[in-house]
Amino acid sequence: MKSEEAKRLKQLEEENRRLKHLVAEKELDIQMLKHLQQGNW
């Protein structure tokens, strides 16, 4: 693997990690809002 490819792979892996984290946060937000909407607070 060329060094440029390895660098790009590392960048994509980092972006993927960041996006997965954002999705997880949004899922928690959705669950919280559903919980509040049901009046279970």
C-alpha positions as CSV (number, residue, x, y, z in Angstrom):
1,M,0.0,0.0,0.0
2,K,1.3,3.4,-0.9
3,S,1.9,6.0,1.8
4,E,-0.8,8.2,0.2
5,E,-3.3,5.4,0.3
6,A,-2.5,4.6,4.0
7,K,-2.9,8.3,4.9
8,R,-6.3,8.4,3.1
9,L,-7.4,5.2,4.8
10,K,-6.5,6.7,8.2
11,Q,-8.5,9.9,7.3
12,L,-11.5,7.8,6.2
13,E,-11.4,5.7,9.4
14,E,-11.3,8.8,11.6
15,E,-14.2,10.3,9.7
16,N,-16.1,7.1,10.0
17,R,-15.5,7.0,13.8
18,R,-16.6,10.6,14.1
19,L,-19.8,10.0,12.1
20,K,-20.6,6.9,14.1
21,H,-20.3,8.9,17.3
22,L,-22.7,11.6,15.9
23,V,-25.2,8.9,14.9
24,A,-25.1,7.4,18.4
25,E,-25.7,10.8,19.9
26,K,-28.6,11.5,17.7
27,E,-30.1,8.1,18.5
28,L,-29.9,8.9,22.2
29,D,-31.6,12.3,21.5
30,I,-34.4,10.5,19.7
31,Q,-34.9,8.0,22.5
32,M,-34.9,10.7,25.1
33,L,-37.5,12.7,23.1
34,K,-39.7,9.7,22.6
35,H,-39.5,9.0,26.4
36,L,-40.4,12.6,27.2
37,Q,-43.3,12.5,24.7
38,Q,-44.8,9.5,26.4
39,G,-44.7,11.4,29.7
40,N,-42.3,9.0,31.4
41,W,-40.2,11.6,33.1
